[in-house]
């Protein structure tokens, strides 16, 4: 059962990686926000050393955070009415900020 879950997760990750890496160049945002007479931006390929370097740095940061998450101690949080109310208010204001940002 556990192997099936792991296999399904890796399948999803692989499919997403293939879809992201095989997309064609999209210039819709350029057509909306940039004059047509301006000079074109250079294409940046995912095989360039700078891109690969930043990709490796990002992957290392994720791996270090996963490793640290298992090593750092977790503190018990007191379950109180004040904490519950604060979390509810935080949820409401976070949702409102997302809606206002989207608007």
C-alpha positions in Angstrom: 0.0 0.0 0.0 2.8 2.4 1.0 4.7 1.7 -2.2 1.7 2.4 -4.3 1.3 5.8 -2.7 5.0 6.6 -3.2 4.8 5.4 -6.8 1.7 7.6 -7.4 3.5 10.7 -6.0 6.5 10.1 -8.1 4.4 9.6 -11.2 2.6 12.9 -10.5 5.9 14.7 -10.0 7.3 13.2 -13.2 4.3 14.2 -15.2 4.4 17.7 -13.9 8.1 18.0 -14.6 7.6 16.8 -18.2 4.7 19.1 -18.8 6.6 22.1 -17.4 9.8 21.4 -19.3 8.1 20.7 -22.6 6.0 23.8 -22.9 6.4 26.1 -25.8 7.3 29.7 -25.5 4.4 31.8 -24.4 4.5 35.5 -25.4 0.9 36.5 -24.5 2.0 38.7 -21.6 4.5 40.4 -23.8 1.8 41.1 -26.4 -0.4 42.6 -23.7 2.1 44.8 -21.9 4.9 45.6 -24.4 4.7 47.6 -27.6 5.0 45.5 -30.7 7.8 47.7 -32.1 10.1 47.1 -29.2 13.0 44.7 -29.6 12.4 41.1 -28.6 13.8 39.6 -25.4 16.4 36.9 -25.8 15.1 33.3 -25.3 16.4 31.7 -22.1 16.8 27.9 -22.4 16.6 25.6 -19.4 19.9 24.1 -20.4 21.9 27.4 -19.7 24.4 27.1 -16.8 22.8 30.0 -14.9 19.4 28.4 -15.0 20.7 25.1 -13.9 22.8 26.7 -11.2 19.7 28.4 -9.7 17.7 25.2 -10.1 20.3 23.3 -8.1 20.4 26.0 -5.4 16.6 25.9 -5.1 16.6 22.1 -4.9 19.3 22.2 -2.2 17.3 24.8 -0.2 14.3 22.5 -0.3 16.3 19.4 0.7 17.9 21.3 3.6 14.5 22.5 4.8 13.2 19.0 4.7 16.2 17.8 6.6 16.0 20.6 9.2 12.3 19.9 9.7 13.1 16.5 11.0 15.9 17.6 13.2 14.5 20.7 14.9 12.4 20.3 18.0 8.7 20.9 17.9 7.1 22.8 20.7 3.7 22.0 22.2 1.1 24.7 21.5 -1.4 25.4 24.2 -5.0 24.9 23.0 -6.9 27.9 24.3 -9.9 29.9 23.2 -7.7 32.9 22.5 -5.5 30.9 20.2 -8.6 29.5 18.4 -10.1 33.0 18.0 -6.8 34.4 16.7 -6.4 31.6 14.1 -10.0 32.2 12.9 -9.4 36.0 12.6 -6.1 35.2 10.8 -7.9 33.0 8.3 -10.5 35.6 7.6 -8.0 38.4 7.0 -5.8 36.2 4.9 -8.8 35.3 2.7 -9.8 39.0 2.5 -6.3 40.0 1.5 -6.3 37.3 -1.3 -9.6 38.6 -2.6 -8.5 42.2 -2.5 -5.3 41.3 -4.2 -7.1 39.4 -6.9 -9.6 42.3 -7.4 
